[in-house]
Amino acid sequence: MAPLFRMAAGLVAEMGGTLPHGAIIAREYGLPAVANVSGVTTRLKEGDHISLDAERGEIVVQARAGD
């Protein structure tokens, strides 16, 4: 999983908190991470553009894929 973090701008996870592997790796790469977002894997689609506010735990969809 870690090589994918080199291409990522942030991490959004449906399950977990601050200690799962993904969150720890995101922290090591200096990436914002928002975890425990119920239903995110069904609400976001590949190609959606989002912004993350890791301090507030907020995700904002900027543009939907194909729009």
C-alpha positions as CSV (number, residue, x, y, z in Angstrom):
1,M,0.0,0.0,0.0
2,A,2.8,2.5,0.8
3,P,3.9,3.0,-2.9
4,L,0.4,4.3,-3.6
5,F,0.9,7.0,-1.0
6,R,3.5,8.6,-3.2
7,M,0.8,9.4,-5.8
8,A,-1.9,10.4,-3.3
9,A,-2.7,13.9,-2.0
10,G,-4.6,12.5,1.0
11,L,-6.5,9.6,2.5
12,V,-10.2,9.0,3.1
13,A,-11.1,5.8,4.9
14,E,-14.6,4.4,5.6
15,M,-13.4,2.5,8.7
16,G,-10.7,3.2,11.3
17,G,-9.2,6.0,13.3
18,T,-5.8,7.4,14.0
19,L,-3.9,4.1,14.5
20,P,-4.7,1.9,11.5
21,H,-1.9,1.2,9.1
22,G,-3.2,3.7,6.4
23,A,-3.5,6.6,8.9
24,I,0.0,5.9,10.2
25,I,1.5,5.8,6.7
26,A,-0.4,9.0,5.7
27,R,1.1,10.7,8.6
28,E,4.6,9.6,7.7
29,Y,4.1,11.0,4.2
30,G,2.6,14.2,5.5
31,L,-0.8,13.6,3.9
32,P,-4.1,14.8,5.3
33,A,-6.3,11.9,6.4
34,V,-9.9,11.6,7.4
35,A,-11.1,8.2,8.7
36,N,-14.2,6.6,9.9
37,V,-16.4,8.2,7.2
38,S,-19.5,6.1,7.0
39,G,-20.6,5.3,3.4
40,V,-17.7,7.1,1.7
41,T,-16.9,4.1,-0.6
42,T,-20.3,4.3,-2.1
43,R,-20.7,8.1,-2.2
44,L,-17.3,8.9,-3.8
45,K,-16.4,7.5,-7.2
46,E,-13.1,7.2,-9.0
47,G,-12.3,10.5,-10.6
48,D,-14.2,12.6,-8.2
49,H,-12.2,15.7,-7.1
50,I,-12.4,16.4,-3.3
51,S,-10.8,18.6,-0.7
52,L,-10.0,17.3,2.7
53,D,-9.9,19.3,5.9
54,A,-8.2,16.8,8.3
55,E,-8.3,19.2,11.2
56,R,-12.1,19.3,11.0
57,G,-12.6,15.8,9.6
58,E,-14.5,17.2,6.5
59,I,-14.6,16.1,2.9
60,V,-16.0,18.4,0.2
61,V,-16.7,17.2,-3.3
62,Q,-15.3,19.8,-5.6
63,A,-16.3,18.1,-8.9
64,R,-17.9,14.8,-9.8
65,A,-16.2,12.4,-12.3
66,G,-17.6,13.1,-15.7
67,D,-19.0,16.5,-14.9
